Amino acid sequence: MLFFNNKCIWLAASLLGLGLATPALAKTPDKQRNVVFVLLDDLRYDGMGFLQEELQTPNIDKLAESGVYFPNAVVTSSLCSPSRATILTGMTARNHKIVDNNNSSEEGLIFFPEYLQQVGYKTGFFGKWHMGSHSDMPREGFDKWVSFPGQGAYFPSDSIPQPLLDKGIVNLLNIDGQKVNQTGYITDELTDYALDWLKNDVKNNQPFFLYLSHKAVHSDAKPPARYKDQYADTKFKLPDSAVVTEQDAKNKPMWVHNQRNSWHGTDFFYASDRTMEEYLKQYYATLSAVDDSLGEIVNYLKEKNLYENTMIVFYSDNGFLIGDHGLIDKRNAYEGSVRVPLIISAPGLLPAGETNKTLVRNLDMAPTFLELAGANQPEQFEGKSFLPVASGEVSEQDWDEPDFVYEYYWEWSFPMTPTTFAIRRGNLKYIQYHGVWDIEELYDLDADPEEMHNLIRDPAYAEHLLPLREALYASLVPADNSKPAVPFNARLAEGMNLRKRDGLKEAPFPDWWLVEPNRKDKFMGLFPDTPMKIEAQRNKEVYFPYMENMKNGSAH
């Protein structure tokens, strides 16, 4: 039976405002599974002990042993707010409109936990929201709310001036709409709140969805005292592409070269003189507290005989570049930015200790949670549940894997990364940029997983360019079938434009752009890319499309 209270009316009205209908409730399973969704911030895809022997993450490793590891998990926008909005709404950035980390409206958006509530779930949110509106007030869809504004703080005293600390003022948490002092290290405190909710608010036999959204391991990563020196003597290996040669630089867009000497580049790391090797010691020590948290939650579930009926998901909102191509942080379409860790354990439902190579997007998380709960998929969802292939009901070979389409929109506050669109189809990844004068990129990820060899001017791959360009554009059409557009928010300041004074200088233009004046084929850039055209460019020869017919022995 449905009870039409104010919340149900609000939900229906919001859906109708989007041109959608409230989905009918599906037949719920006889035994609904609980879900613990552990979301990290900026954890690199390989930042786990079972993938890096230098790391100590025993509880994360145990989760992988008891569940399924997805090495091809990706996000459709690699930035906190857009990615979190996609997880929560099941929609892409072009449709949910949360396109950057600045203050944005959440009006009309429906978060998937609301649908879980409709089929009987108790829901709790604990941690970093950082999506849409800068408010930390409770959101629809959650019965329990523990959060903080913006990025939050690792410690109660972080960024608080000493005169205010002397008056007892510290960072605050929002507990169900009430401001409360933060009292400890944020990872530990969020875990305590989450466990307290499980112990005192969740009743026997009522399914629950625990959304534990950690601040860790976002910059500047700060570990608790117990892990301060955990990796003091560890030497972490950086990607091969972190050493950028002159040839590498020619292979990449100019903006990549220029970003190396910026807030998001290895040459001027967050406008400091630190090195990535040193930063990773703090980054991974900060992860250790999350590993502790996971262990505490799993132990509680086992003690209360809840573990066998609970799905545990370990995930990150985006990846993290650790020097890849001379860059740090995220935002771009390179593998270190778009790939994320994903482990799912669900005893009796998913196999244990397996690796599943299916490509899974953040867009697919909400549909998967709703299928697990027995709730119908609302019309606005753009992803699809990957539960059938995760459980083995459908094999990886038979899974109808969609193209992976990526979108990132230029943000004035960090202007060094341009608007980026990309598509991955099979082993090929094509990347284009909007609003900047620069080259495109094409990679064969099977042969070149670190994206060291840009194939955009390789004649052997020319036939793939137009189909990928067309497929990418078609995929970026919004849900209302309007023409693709580039959204942006109001600019409030100059942005983070600092560069190291004696650092790397600006990039030169690509060699094949540099020609003598008055060329007969000066419109070559508008001619379709073919193997013959690209070869002519390489050899600095004249090219016209009619030459294709002459080569084939035809005069027409």
Secondary structure, DSSP 8 states (H G I E B T S, - for coil): -----HHHHHHHHHHHHTT----------SS--EEEEEEESS--TT-STTT-TT---HHHHHHHHHSEE-TTEE-SS-SHHHHHHHHHHS--HHHH---SSS----TT---THHHHHHTT-EEEEEEE--SSSS--S--TT-SEEEEESTT--SSTTTT--HHHHHTT---EEEETTEEEE--S-HHHHHHHHHHHHHHHTS-TT--EEEEEE--TT-SS----GGGTTTTTT------GGGS--HHHHHHS-HHHHHHTTSTTBGGGGGGSS--HHHHHHHHHHHHHHHHHHHHHHHHHHHHTT-GGGEEEEEEESS--EESGGGBEES-SSSHHHHB--EEEE-TTTS-SSEE----EEGGGHHHHHHHHHT----TT--S---HHHHHTSS-TTT-----EEEEE---TTSTTS-EEEEEEETTEEEEEEESS----EEEETTT-TT--S--TT-GGGHHHHHHHHHHHHHHT--TT------------S--S----TTS-------GGG---TT-TTTTGGGS---HHHHHHHHTT----THHHHHHTT---
